[in-house]
Amino acid sequence: MAENPEQIVLGDVTITRVGEFYGSAEMSPGTFFPDSPHGSWAEHRDWLAPDFWNPRTDECRTAIQSWLLRSEGRTILVDTGVGNHKDRPYAPVWSRLDTDYLDNLGAAGVRPEDVDIVVNTHLHIDHVGWNTRLDGRNWVPTFPNATYLIARRDFDFWDPANGNRSVLGRGNQNVFEDSVTPVHRAGLTQLWEGSYRIDRNLRLDPAPGHTPGSSVLTLESGADQALFVGDLVHTALQIAEPDTNSCFCEDPAQSRATRHRLLGRACENNALVFPAHFGGHGAAEVARSGSKFAIKEWAAFSRIS
């Protein structure tokens, strides 16, 4: 069988990268990651550019993508991107998109009705968009046969009825209404607490800080391990400078602590780290570098830039 450059196998689990968007986040490093150490982007330029940073325009680059897992006969989608046709008045870069995401999913051999489980690592604008699609004038579940796994803490935090304040201000406006409520109303959500065992290979655990209900999906199969860390690692600089948060972290101190804990765990277990938004090779093995970390080896996915 020919090797698929967008697919790797860890133990009994097959992992495929399904892209929606790759390009400029339309934010400078100083805006996106305001507490990154002075000069750190230039210091690490040789491996941050061009996949994570465009020095010429001084803009961060980002991937919007899903991780498609096949485990124990089920098809599992980790995060669902931005979605099409969605009104995002306070995030214009993600407003009213018209991408080929479902075609890309189809190219991976998966129709929407084939998806058994959707994992939303958290409920930000760029992680839940394809939970739903527009049918006429109504938002309906894109994956009608799936169970949508959502941490209850994030569900409660982002529910507008609860009136919680966010560092995003209005940046997540409309997201709960058009991308979460329709699947919940359809009875497709499983709101989990504590931890959630999907199968023998996969487990969800809390990883708070970026949002109150941010989660990490741990893969353990045979001798292989992986951590799907969502936005706890948003750019590769955060591996070299793990105290660096994005401007979107709800609890900066907790976010730093969780990042250190997860990257340390990845080092100890030789686990492949899958952030949500890495371009380039998409994922990496990491190693300790004093009190910080370093890229040990990039994943075997083909490089996108």
Rosetta blueprint (number, residue, H / E / L):
1 M L
2 A L
3 E L
4 N L
5 P L
6 E L
7 Q E
8 I E
9 V E
10 L E
11 G L
12 D L
13 V E
14 T E
15 I E
16 T E
17 R E
18 V E
19 G E
20 E E
21 F E
22 Y E
23 G E
24 S E
25 A L
26 E L
27 M L
28 S L
29 P H
30 G H
31 T H
32 F H
33 F L
34 P L
35 D L
36 S L
37 P L
38 H L
39 G L
40 S H
41 W H
42 A H
43 E H
44 H L
45 R H
46 D H
47 W H
48 L H
49 A L
50 P L
51 D L
52 F L
53 W E
54 N E
55 P L
56 R L
57 T L
58 D L
59 E E
60 C E
61 R E
62 T E
63 A E
64 I E
65 Q E
66 S E
67 W E
68 L E
69 L E
70 R E
71 S E
72 E L
73 G L
74 R E
75 T E
76 I E
77 L E
78 V E
79 D L
80 T L
81 G L
82 V L
83 G L
84 N L
85 H L
86 K L
87 D L
88 R L
89 P L
90 Y L
91 A L
92 P H
93 V H
94 W H
95 S L
96 R L
97 L L
98 D L
99 T L
100 D L
101 Y H
102 L H
103 D H
104 N H
105 L H
106 G H
107 A H
108 A L
109 G L
110 V L
111 R L
112 P H
113 E H
114 D H
115 V L
116 D L
117 I E
118 V E
119 V E
120 N L
121 T L
122 H L
123 L L
124 H L
125 I L
126 D L
127 H L
128 V L
129 G H
130 W H
131 N H
132 T E
133 R E
134 L E
135 D E
136 G L
137 R L
138 N E
139 W E
140 V E
141 P E
142 T L
143 F L
144 P L
145 N L
146 A L
147 T E
148 Y E
149 L E
150 I E
151 A E
152 R H
153 R H
154 D H
155 F H
156 D H
157 F H
158 W H
159 D L
160 P H
161 A H
162 N H
163 G L
164 N L
165 R L
166 S L
167 V L
168 L L
169 G L
170 R L
171 G L
172 N L
173 Q L
174 N L
175 V H
176 F H
177 E H
178 D H
179 S H
180 V H
181 T H
182 P H
183 V H
184 H H
185 R H
186 A L
187 G L
188 L L
189 T E
190 Q E
191 L E
192 W E
193 E L
194 G L
195 S L
196 Y E
197 R E
198 I L
199 D L
200 R L
201 N L
202 L E
203 R E
204 L E
205 D E
206 P E
207 A L
208 P L
209 G L
210 H L
211 T L
212 P L
213 G L
214 S L
215 S E
216 V E
217 L E
218 T E
219 L E
220 E E
221 S E
222 G L
223 A L
224 D E
225 Q E
226 A E
227 L E
228 F E
229 V E
230 G E
231 D L
232 L L
233 V L
234 H L
235 T L
236 A L
237 L H
238 Q H
239 I H
240 A H
241 E L
242 P L
243 D L
244 T L
245 N L
246 S L
247 C L
248 F L
249 C L
250 E L
251 D L
252 P H
253 A H
254 Q H
255 S H
256 R H
257 A H
258 T H
259 R H
260 H H
261 R H
262 L H
263 L H
264 G H
265 R H
266 A H
267 C H
268 E H
269 N H
270 N L
271 A L
272 L E
273 V E
274 F E
275 P E
276 A L
277 H L
278 F L
279 G L
280 G E
281 H L
282 G L
283 A L
284 A E
285 E E
286 V E
287 A E
288 R E
289 S E
290 G L
291 S L
292 K E
293 F E
294 A E
295 I E
296 K E
297 E E
298 W E
299 A L
300 A L
301 F L
302 S L
303 R L
304 I E
305 S L
